Each structure stands twice: as structure tokens, then as C-alpha cells.
Amino acid sequence: MDIKEKLVGFFRQCVRVWHVLKKPTRQEFTTVAKVSSVAVLIIGLLGFLVSMAIRFAIK
């Protein structure tokens, strides 16, 4: 399989995905935004707790 065949295959896959895509509704967008923000907050909180635990463990 040469580079030209790989590029053509990749392009065909991209076109296929492009045809399946659709714009999210307002409700879908707000749901994804809410879930993402909660996940970022949880990860940030965990990072903060780990850093505090390490600070207290060092002292």
C-alpha cells in the first residue's frame, strides 16, 4: 500500500464522517457544556486535594 492509496483512503473516511455529522441542538450543546464543566471542576478539585496532601505530607 503506497502513500497515495493511504491518502485516498483517509480522504474517503473523512468525507464519510463529514456526511454523518450534524449540528447539535441547543439542548445537546448545553448538556455537553454542563457535563464538561462539571468534569473540569472535579479534575481541578482532585488536583488541588492531591497538591494539599503532598504539602502536608512534606511538612
TIPA-94159 format. One record per residue (C-alpha): x, y negated, z; residue in three letters; residue number from 1. Coordinates in Angstrom, 2 decimals. Example, Ala and Ser with C-alpha at 12.3 -4.5 7.8 and 13.67 -1.06 7.14 Angstrom:
<rodrens>
12.30 | 4.50 | 7.80 | ALA | 1;
13.67 | 1.06 | 7.14 | SER | 2;
</rodrens>
This chain:
<rodrens>
0.00 | 0.00 | 0.00 | MET | 1;
1.69 | -3.21 | -1.11 | ASP | 2;
1.24 | -6.70 | 0.22 | ILE | 3;
-1.27 | -7.69 | -2.48 | LYS | 4;
-3.63 | -4.83 | -1.58 | GLU | 5;
-3.37 | -5.69 | 2.11 | LYS | 6;
-4.21 | -9.33 | 1.43 | LEU | 7;
-7.16 | -8.42 | -0.78 | VAL | 8;
-8.47 | -6.02 | 1.88 | GLY | 9;
-8.07 | -8.64 | 4.59 | PHE | 10;
-9.85 | -11.23 | 2.44 | PHE | 11;
-12.75 | -8.85 | 1.80 | ARG | 12;
-13.11 | -8.19 | 5.53 | GLN | 13;
-13.11 | -11.93 | 6.22 | CYS | 14;
-15.83 | -12.50 | 3.62 | VAL | 15;
-17.91 | -9.68 | 5.08 | ARG | 16;
-17.65 | -11.16 | 8.59 | VAL | 17;
-18.43 | -14.65 | 7.24 | TRP | 18;
-21.70 | -13.38 | 5.76 | HIS | 19;
-22.73 | -11.80 | 9.08 | VAL | 20;
-22.06 | -14.94 | 11.13 | LEU | 21;
-24.89 | -17.20 | 12.19 | LYS | 22;
-25.09 | -20.43 | 14.12 | LYS | 23;
-26.08 | -19.80 | 17.74 | PRO | 24;
-29.33 | -21.20 | 19.00 | THR | 25;
-29.24 | -23.88 | 21.67 | ARG | 26;
-30.23 | -21.33 | 24.32 | GLN | 27;
-27.49 | -18.90 | 23.25 | GLU | 28;
-24.92 | -21.70 | 23.32 | PHE | 29;
-25.91 | -22.92 | 26.79 | THR | 30;
-25.90 | -19.36 | 28.14 | THR | 31;
-22.40 | -18.71 | 26.80 | VAL | 32;
-21.21 | -22.08 | 28.14 | ALA | 33;
-22.61 | -21.34 | 31.61 | LYS | 34;
-21.09 | -17.85 | 31.76 | VAL | 35;
-17.74 | -19.14 | 30.53 | SER | 36;
-17.64 | -21.95 | 33.08 | SER | 37;
-18.51 | -19.58 | 35.93 | VAL | 38;
-15.74 | -17.23 | 34.79 | ALA | 39;
-13.21 | -20.09 | 34.69 | VAL | 40;
-14.24 | -21.17 | 38.19 | LEU | 41;
-13.90 | -17.62 | 39.55 | ILE | 42;
-10.46 | -17.16 | 37.98 | ILE | 43;
-9.36 | -20.56 | 39.30 | GLY | 44;
-10.61 | -19.72 | 42.78 | LEU | 45;
-8.79 | -16.38 | 42.74 | LEU | 46;
-5.58 | -18.11 | 41.64 | GLY | 47;
-5.95 | -20.66 | 44.42 | PHE | 48;
-6.58 | -17.95 | 47.03 | LEU | 49;
-3.55 | -15.97 | 45.86 | VAL | 50;
-1.33 | -19.08 | 45.99 | SER | 51;
-2.58 | -19.88 | 49.51 | MET | 52;
-1.97 | -16.30 | 50.64 | ALA | 53;
1.57 | -16.44 | 49.27 | ILE | 54;
2.22 | -19.78 | 51.01 | ARG | 55;
1.04 | -18.43 | 54.35 | PHE | 56;
2.98 | -15.19 | 53.87 | ALA | 57;
6.23 | -17.07 | 53.22 | ILE | 58;
5.94 | -19.23 | 56.35 | LYS | 59;
</rodrens>
